[in-house]
Amino acid sequence: MSGFGTFSVVKRKARIGRNPKTGEAIRILMHSTMN
């Protein structure tokens, strides 16, 4: 398993998403995640 445990932080931009249950548009704020 070469490279396992090598992670980097990625910033995700704010965007508009949808609630799958209601179809209502929701705002998703900018956040950081692991890649």
C-alpha positions in Angstrom: 0.0 0.0 0.0 2.4 2.6 -1.3 1.5 6.2 -0.3 -1.1 5.2 2.3 -1.3 7.9 5.0 -0.2 10.7 2.7 -3.0 13.3 2.9 -3.4 16.9 2.0 -5.9 19.6 3.0 -8.1 20.9 0.2 -10.3 24.0 0.5 -13.8 23.5 -1.0 -15.5 26.7 -2.4 -18.9 27.8 -1.1 -21.7 26.6 -3.4 -25.4 26.1 -3.7 -26.6 22.6 -3.0 -30.0 20.9 -2.8 -31.8 19.1 0.0 -32.5 15.7 -1.7 -35.6 15.2 0.4 -37.3 18.5 -0.4 -35.4 19.8 -3.4 -34.9 23.1 -1.5 -31.7 25.1 -2.5 -29.3 25.4 0.4 -26.0 27.3 0.8 -23.0 25.2 1.5 -20.2 27.3 3.1 -16.5 27.1 2.2 -14.7 24.5 4.2 -11.5 22.5 4.4 -11.4 18.7 3.9 -8.8 16.0 3.6 -7.8 14.5 0.2 
